[in-house]
Amino acid sequence: MTNVDSMLKAILIEDEQAVRLATAQTLELGGFQVYACASAEAAQIYLQPEFNGIVVTDVRLPGQSGLDVLAQVAALDADLPVILITGHGDVSMAVAAMRNGAYDFIEKPFAADRLLNTCLRAQEKRRLVMDNRKLKQQVVSQSAVPELIGQTAAIEQVRKFIRTIGPTQADVLINGATGTGKEVVARQCHLASGRTGEFVAINCGALPESMFESEMFGHEAGAFTSAQKRRIGKLEYANGGTIFLDEIESMPLALQVKLLRVLQERKLERLGGNAQITLDCRIIAASKLDLLQLSAEAKFREDLYYRISVVSLELPRLNERRDDIPLLLAHFLKLAAIRYQQAAPLIPTAQMLQWQQRDWPGNVRELRNFADKLVLGVADINLMHVNQDNLNAIDVPLAEISTANSNANLNISDALPKRIEEFEATLIQQALQQQDGNVASAAEQLGIPKKTLYDKLKKYQLSFKPAAD
């Protein structure tokens, strides 16, 4: 099935019928869907800001001229390419129009190939602009509801948890090291719940004890010296939604008692008030420590632990899902390239294999920051150590292949893993050939453990010479 959004499209404005028909035929034979109009006024219905094609217009038209169309398009969408068709006496005018934003001009009489090639280049420019806009929109949406990137069994278990528990109203405790994505999972659970209220995130470690009650429960006017008017607390603000209590292990014991009462009764009183306010909010707590162990050491209230851990989830560290690193890095490079308006770098496959063996103590957050540094060209060289002999291996343009092949209508989840595997298998095969099939030597050349290489040989069904040792 043809993807309508990927079709070549052109708005053609030409008042001479014979020229209009011939030009339309040339474009249609070149793969364009043509909207042929005899006047600028007739073309108004097609001129929209998100039109994903191009505009081809004669300069001299009855009524509004081609230059009027150019000015209208510039005000409507400055990135929409306009190609002017001019007579011999209009060339200087067309050159001036290009300074004002026209993509190109074609002088009559023109060859069909000249017209088609110009239109194809303009369409490619428009496609890149539209793709960039979509990526920027994804950045905005992902900042609100980040996605889970990865295809390993560990991350699939997390997705299964979200699908199963997310739609319920059960409170959740998420355990995981720093940077493993606890808030990402919490937001996904909120999205899956169908709750229409706000997702309110609170870092318990950053909330001063003196402000805890006011921030969490709110206060009435006059509750204390600086309380000049009523303030709605975080819990009340999350009514109908989800409250995310991050780093709950850092909350002082005295404050845990007050929170426990509210969570048990699902009611609160604003500071300085007497009215009981009923709460309808889901509680998702997160900790990087073992709360049950902290309870045994009297550092966390056991009753609060059992209250918030109706259902619990343990998030994997990045070094427990190493095969997701290429996917994650590709994703972060793409976002960083857009954010900083820089080209994403080429990544030697040998380097990628080595990065997959690192521990990444900062987990996904560290990898994301590393991607930013790669795009900015300030990455720590200690993270990029690789045998210089391997630098002639295949270079993987991650940010490019992560977008997949738009002409084939593929997405990142389909195209990128397959391509990464192909590159990896090719590199391993090259190393084996260079080392005469010796696995130990090939593993040393690739900079990965021998056991890892054996696993990959089995995965890709590659032949090898058994190591002498």
C-alpha positions in Angstrom: 0.0 0.0 0.0 1.4 3.5 -0.9 2.0 5.8 2.0 0.2 9.0 1.1 2.5 11.1 3.2 5.6 9.9 1.3 4.2 10.7 -2.2 5.7 13.5 -4.3 3.3 16.4 -4.5 3.3 19.6 -6.5 0.9 22.5 -6.7 1.2 23.8 -10.3 -0.1 27.3 -11.2 0.0 28.0 -14.9 -2.7 30.0 -16.9 -1.8 28.7 -20.4 -3.7 25.5 -20.7 -1.3 23.8 -23.1 1.7 24.6 -21.0 -0.2 23.5 -17.8 -1.1 20.1 -19.3 2.4 19.5 -20.6 4.0 20.5 -17.3 1.6 18.4 -15.3 2.3 15.4 -17.5 6.1 15.8 -17.0 5.7 15.9 -13.2 3.2 13.0 -13.1 5.6 10.9 -15.2 8.3 11.7 -12.6 6.1 10.4 -9.8 4.4 13.6 -8.6 0.8 13.9 -7.6 0.0 17.2 -9.3 -2.7 19.8 -8.3 -2.9 21.8 -11.5 -4.5 25.3 -11.2 -5.1 28.0 -13.8 -4.7 30.9 -11.3 -3.2 31.7 -7.9 -6.7 32.2 -6.6 -7.6 28.6 -7.6 -4.6 27.3 -5.8 -5.6 28.8 -2.4 -7.4 25.6 -1.3 -4.1 23.6 -1.6 -1.8 26.1 0.1 -1.5 24.9 3.7 1.3 25.3 6.2 1.9 21.5 6.5 1.6 20.8 2.7 4.4 18.2 2.2 5.1 19.0 -1.4 6.3 21.9 -3.5 4.9 24.9 -5.5 5.6 25.5 -9.2 4.2 28.7 -10.5 4.4 31.0 -13.5 5.4 34.5 -12.7 2.9 36.2 -15.0 -0.6 35.2 -14.1 -4.1 36.7 -14.4 -5.0 38.3 -11.0 -2.4 37.5 -8.4 1.1 36.9 -9.8 3.6 34.2 -9.1 5.5 36.8 -6.9 2.3 37.3 -4.9 2.2 33.5 -4.4 5.8 33.5 -3.3 5.1 36.2 -0.7 2.0 34.3 0.5 4.0 31.1 0.9 6.8 32.9 2.7 4.2 34.2 5.3 2.5 30.8 5.4 5.5 28.5 5.6 8.9 29.8 4.7 10.2 26.3 4.2 7.8 25.4 1.5 9.8 25.4 -1.8 8.5 27.7 -4.6 9.9 27.3 -8.1 9.2 30.1 -10.5 8.7 29.7 -14.2 9.7 32.9 -16.1 9.9 34.3 -19.5 13.1 35.7 -20.9 12.5 39.2 -19.7 11.7 38.1 -16.2 15.1 36.6 -15.3 16.3 39.5 -13.3 13.0 39.6 -11.4 13.3 35.9 -10.7 16.9 36.3 -9.4 15.6 39.0 -7.0 12.8 36.6 -6.0 15.3 33.9 -5.0 16.9 36.4 -2.6 13.4 36.7 -1.1 13.0 33.0 -0.6 12.2 31.3 -3.9 13.8 27.9 -4.3 14.8 28.2 -8.0 13.5 29.6 -11.3 13.2 28.0 -14.7 13.3 30.1 -17.9 10.9 29.3 -20.7 11.2 27.4 -22.9 12.6 24.6 -20.6 13.5 21.0 -21.1 11.3 18.4 -19.2 14.4 17.0 -17.5 15.4 20.4 -16.2 12.0 20.9 -14.7 11.8 17.4 -13.2 15.3 17.5 -11.6 14.7 20.8 -10.0 11.3 19.7 -8.6 12.8 16.5 -7.3 15.6 18.4 -5.4 13.0 20.8 -4.0 10.8 17.9 -2.9 13.8 16.2 -1.2 14.4 19.5 0.7 10.8 19.6 1.7 10.9 16.0 2.9 13.9 16.7 5.1 12.2 19.8 6.6 9.0 17.8 7.3 11.0 14.9 8.9 12.8 17.4 11.1 9.6 18.9 12.2 8.2 15.5 13.1 11.4 14.6 15.1 11.1 17.9 17.0 7.5 17.1 17.8 8.7 13.7 19.1 11.2 15.4 21.3 8.4 17.5 22.8 6.1 14.6 23.3 8.9 12.4 24.7 9.8 15.0 27.3 6.2 14.7 28.6 5.9 10.9 28.2 9.3 9.4 27.6 9.4 6.0 25.8 11.0 2.8 26.9 13.8 2.1 24.4 15.1 -1.5 24.1 14.2 -5.0 23.0 16.0 -7.2 25.5 14.1 -9.6 27.7 14.7 -7.4 30.7 13.1 -4.3 29.2 10.3 -6.5 27.7 9.4 -7.6 31.3 9.2 -3.9 32.3 6.8 -3.3 29.4 4.7 -6.3 30.4 4.5 -4.9 33.9 3.3 -1.6 32.6 0.7 -3.3 30.4 -0.5 -5.5 33.3 -0.4 -3.2 36.3 -0.6 0.2 34.6 -4.4 0.1 33.9 -5.1 -1.0 37.5 -5.2 1.5 40.4 -2.7 -0.4 42.5 0.0 1.6 44.2 3.5 0.7 43.0 7.0 0.7 44.4 9.8 0.9 41.8 13.3 -0.1 42.8 16.3 0.7 40.6 19.7 2.3 40.6 20.2 5.9 39.7 19.6 6.5 36.1 17.7 3.3 35.3 14.5 5.2 34.4 12.2 5.1 37.4 10.4 8.2 36.5 10.0 7.1 32.9 8.3 3.9 34.1 6.1 5.9 36.5 5.0 8.2 33.7 4.2 5.2 31.5 2.1 3.6 34.3 0.2 6.9 34.7 -0.4 7.0 31.0 -1.6 3.4 31.0 -3.9 4.1 33.9 -6.2 6.3 31.9 -6.3 8.8 34.8 -7.2 12.3 33.6 -5.5 14.1 36.5 -2.0 15.4 36.7 1.2 13.4 37.0 3.0 15.1 40.0 6.6 14.2 40.6 8.2 15.0 44.0 11.8 14.4 44.9 11.6 13.6 48.6 15.3 14.0 49.0 15.1 17.6 47.7 12.2 18.7 49.9 13.3 20.5 53.1 11.7 19.1 56.3 10.5 22.6 57.3 8.5 22.9 54.1 7.3 19.3 53.8 3.8 19.7 55.2 3.1 22.9 53.4 4.4 21.5 50.1 2.6 18.1 50.4 -0.6 19.0 52.1 -1.0 22.7 51.4 -2.0 25.3 53.9 -4.8 27.8 54.7 -4.3 31.5 54.9 -2.8 32.5 58.2 -1.5 29.0 59.0 1.9 30.5 59.7 3.5 33.9 59.4 4.2 34.0 55.7 1.0 32.1 54.7 -0.9 35.1 53.3 -3.3 33.0 51.2 -4.5 29.4 50.8 -2.1 27.1 48.9 -3.0 23.8 47.3 -0.5 21.0 48.2 1.1 18.5 45.8 -1.2 15.6 46.9 -4.3 17.6 46.4 -3.1 18.9 43.1 -2.6 15.3 41.9 -6.3 14.5 42.6 -7.6 12.3 39.8 -4.0 11.6 38.7 -0.8 10.1 40.0 1.7 11.2 42.7 5.3 10.1 42.1 7.4 10.0 45.3 11.0 9.7 44.1 13.9 8.9 46.5 11.3 8.1 49.2 14.1 6.5 51.2 15.5 9.9 52.0 12.3 11.1 53.7 12.8 11.8 57.5 11.0 9.3 59.8 8.9 12.0 61.4 7.5 12.9 58.0 6.9 9.3 57.0 4.4 9.0 59.8 2.4 12.0 58.4 2.5 10.6 54.9 1.5 7.1 56.0 -1.7 8.4 57.6 -2.7 10.3 54.5 -2.0 7.3 52.2 -4.0 5.0 54.5 -7.1 7.2 54.8 -6.8 8.9 51.4 -7.7 12.1 53.2 -5.8 15.1 54.3 -6.1 18.4 56.1 -4.4 21.5 54.9 -2.0 23.0 57.4 -4.0 25.4 59.6 -7.3 23.9 58.5 -9.9 21.4 59.8 -11.7 20.3 56.7 -11.0 16.7 55.5 -10.2 16.6 51.8 -10.7 13.3 50.1 -7.9 12.2 47.8 -8.3 10.2 44.6 -4.7 9.7 43.5 -2.5 6.8 42.7 0.8 6.5 44.6 4.0 5.4 42.8 7.1 5.5 45.0 10.6 4.9 43.9 13.8 4.1 45.7 17.4 3.2 44.8 17.9 1.3 48.1 16.3 -1.8 49.6 13.5 -0.3 51.8 12.9 -3.6 53.6 16.5 -3.7 54.6 16.3 -0.1 55.7 13.2 -1.0 57.8 15.2 -3.8 59.5 17.8 -1.2 60.4 15.1 1.2 61.7 15.9 3.7 58.9 12.5 3.4 57.1 9.1 2.8 58.6 8.1 -0.8 57.9 4.4 0.0 57.9 5.0 2.7 55.2 7.0 0.2 53.2 4.1 -2.3 53.1 1.6 0.5 52.3 3.5 1.7 49.2 4.7 -1.7 47.9 1.3 -3.2 47.0 3.1 -4.1 43.7 6.8 -3.7 43.2 9.1 -3.6 40.2 12.9 -4.0 40.0 14.4 -2.1 37.1 17.5 -3.6 35.4 20.8 -1.8 35.2 22.1 -0.9 31.8 24.9 -3.5 32.1 22.1 -6.1 32.5 20.7 -5.2 29.1 23.8 -4.5 27.0 22.2 -5.4 23.7 19.9 -2.4 24.2 22.9 0.0 24.2 23.0 0.5 20.4 19.3 1.3 20.3 19.5 3.7 23.2 22.6 5.4 21.9 21.0 5.8 18.4 17.9 7.3 20.0 19.8 9.7 22.2 22.2 10.8 19.4 19.1 11.6 17.2 17.6 13.7 20.0 20.9 15.4 20.8 21.5 16.2 17.1 18.1 18.0 16.9 18.6 19.8 20.2 22.0 21.2 19.5 21.5 21.5 15.7 24.6 19.4 15.0 25.3 16.4 12.8 25.4 13.1 14.7 28.8 11.4 14.5 29.7 8.1 12.8 30.3 5.4 15.3 32.9 2.7 14.5 31.3 -0.7 15.1 34.4 -1.8 17.1 33.8 1.1 19.5 30.1 0.2 19.9 31.1 -3.4 20.8 33.5 -2.0 23.5 30.9 0.4 24.8 28.5 -2.5 25.2 31.0 -4.1 27.6 31.3 -1.0 29.9 29.6 -1.0 33.3 27.8 2.4 32.8 27.5 3.1 36.5 25.2 6.0 35.7 23.0 3.7 33.6 20.7 5.2 30.9 21.2 8.7 32.2 25.0 8.4 31.8 24.5 7.0 28.3 22.2 9.9 27.4 24.7 12.4 28.6 27.5 10.6 26.7 25.4 10.9 23.5 25.1 14.7 24.1 28.9 14.9 24.4 29.5 12.9 21.3 27.3 15.2 19.3 29.0 18.3 20.8 32.4 16.8 20.2 33.5 16.9 23.9 33.1 13.2 24.8 35.6 11.8 27.3 38.3 10.0 25.3 38.6 7.5 28.2 35.2 6.2 27.1 36.3 5.9 23.5 39.4 3.8 23.8 39.6 1.3 20.8 42.4 -0.5 19.0 43.4 1.8 16.2 43.7 -1.3 13.9 39.9 -1.6 14.2 39.1 1.9 13.1 39.0 0.9 9.5 36.0 -1.3 10.4 32.5 -0.5 9.2 31.3 2.9 10.5 27.7 2.9 11.8 25.8 6.2 11.2 23.6 5.6 14.2 21.5 8.8 14.1 20.8 8.1 10.4 19.9 4.5 10.6 17.8 5.0 13.7 15.3 6.9 11.6 15.2 3.8 9.3 14.4 3.9 5.6 11.5 6.3 5.2 11.0 5.1 1.6 10.5 1.6 2.9 8.2 2.9 5.5 10.1 1.1 8.3 10.3 2.3 11.9 13.2 2.2 14.4 12.0 -0.9 16.2 12.0 -2.9 12.9 15.1 -1.5 11.1 17.7 -0.6 13.6 18.2 -3.9 15.5 18.5 -5.8 12.2 21.1 -3.3 10.9 23.1 -3.3 14.1 23.2 -7.2 14.0 24.3 -7.1 10.4 27.2 -4.7 11.2 28.2 -6.7 14.2 28.2 -10.0 12.4 30.2 -8.5 9.6 32.8 -7.1 11.9 33.1 -10.4 13.8 33.5 -12.3 10.5 36.3 -9.8 9.4 38.1 -10.3 12.7 37.9 -14.1 12.4 39.3 -13.9 8.8 42.2 -11.7 9.9 43.0 -14.1 12.8 42.6 -17.2 10.7 39.5 -18.3 12.6 41.1 -18.2 16.0 38.4 -17.1 18.5 40.8 -16.0 21.3 42.8 -13.8 19.0 39.6 -12.4 17.3 38.1 -11.6 20.8 41.3 -9.7 21.7 41.2 -7.8 18.5 37.6 -6.8 19.0 38.2 -5.9 22.6 35.5 -8.2 24.0 35.6 -11.2 26.4 36.0 -14.6 24.7 32.8 -15.9 26.1 30.9 -13.0 24.7 32.3 -13.7 21.3 31.4 -17.4 21.5 27.8 -16.4 22.3 27.7 -14.1 19.3 29.3 -16.8 17.0 26.5 -19.1 18.0 23.9 -16.3 17.5 25.1 -15.5 14.0 26.0 -19.1 13.1 29.5 -18.1 12.1 32.2 -20.8 11.6 35.5 -20.6 13.6 38.6 -22.5 14.6 38.4 -23.8 18.2 40.9 -22.0 20.5 44.0 -23.9 21.4 43.6 -23.0 25.1 
